[in-house]
């Protein structure tokens, strides 16, 4: 069973619809024990980092997520859910994250001057990914793969080898995908990215994502 974590801040309906496309056995739940019993976990998220991590802790969900991720079960964070995987988030003050992939969540860089390549913050819309590693999950995808983003903050990984794909925002390379063994994050919304986005969900569902990969 796949547990989709319900802590009041995720795009749960759209994620459920996407999982249904694959006939996946999933449950949207806020029960810590159901999360512990799951084989894979999806942590969605929309909104601000501090409020989201507080909601997870108040509902006693952060420890089960950390436990099963560290046991090697596959965990996918989507958008804010990806950011919560980090050590520290800087949105509206400094907040401790789940600390599953070392790094910080920082504000996206503003454009220093208006050009046709400038991106207004928040970054909303379709952007092209550039793959930065030989991660077998993505070795069949070409640079330029388009997916849909909406965010004002981004993951700044301590170890750049955990960044599997990037996008360019106002002269900076911003992680679009991070992965550390069984733990993966998509900064974009795969459930809003059409057939390409469904392909990213399929990769999570089908890949072993174990500690050796």
Rosetta blueprint (number, residue, H / E / L):
1 X L
2 X E
3 X E
4 X E
5 X E
6 X L
7 X L
8 X L
9 X L
10 X L
11 X L
12 X H
13 X H
14 X H
15 X H
16 X H
17 X H
18 X H
19 X H
20 X H
21 X L
22 X L
23 X L
24 X L
25 X L
26 X E
27 X E
28 X E
29 X E
30 X L
31 X L
32 X H
33 X H
34 X H
35 X H
36 X H
37 X H
38 X L
39 X L
40 X E
41 X E
42 X E
43 X E
44 X L
45 X L
46 X L
47 X L
48 X L
49 X H
50 X H
51 X H
52 X H
53 X H
54 X H
55 X H
56 X H
57 X H
58 X H
59 X L
60 X L
61 X L
62 X H
63 X H
64 X H
65 X H
66 X H
67 X H
68 X H
69 X H
70 X H
71 X L
72 X L
73 X L
74 X E
75 X E
76 X E
77 X E
78 X E
79 X L
80 X H
81 X H
82 X H
83 X H
84 X L
85 X L
86 X L
87 X L
88 X E
89 X E
90 X L
91 X L
92 X L
93 X L
94 X L
95 X E
96 X E
97 X L
98 X L
99 X L
100 X L
101 X L
102 X L
103 X E
104 X E
105 X E
106 X E
107 X E
108 X L
109 X L
110 X L
111 X L
112 X L
113 X L
114 X L
115 X L
116 X L
117 X L
118 X L
119 X L
120 X L
121 X L
122 X L
123 X E
124 X E
125 X E
126 X E
127 X E
128 X E
129 X E
130 X E
131 X E
132 X L
133 X L
134 X L
135 X L
136 X L
137 X L
138 X L
139 X L
140 X L
141 X L
142 X L
143 X L
144 X L
145 X E
146 X E
147 X E
148 X E
149 X E
150 X E
151 X E
152 X L
153 X E
154 X E
155 X E
156 X E
157 X E
158 X L
159 X L
160 X H
161 X H
162 X H
163 X E
164 X E
165 X E
166 X E
167 X E
168 X E
169 X E
170 X L
171 X L
172 X E
173 X E
174 X E
175 X E
176 X E
177 X E
178 X E
179 X E
180 X E
181 X L
182 X L
183 X E
184 X E
185 X E
186 X E
187 X L
188 X L
189 X L
190 X H
191 X H
192 X H
193 X L
194 X H
195 X H
196 X H
197 X H
198 X H
199 X H
200 X H
201 X H
202 X H
203 X H
204 X H
205 X H
206 X H
207 X L
208 X L
209 X L
210 X L
211 X L
212 X L
213 X L
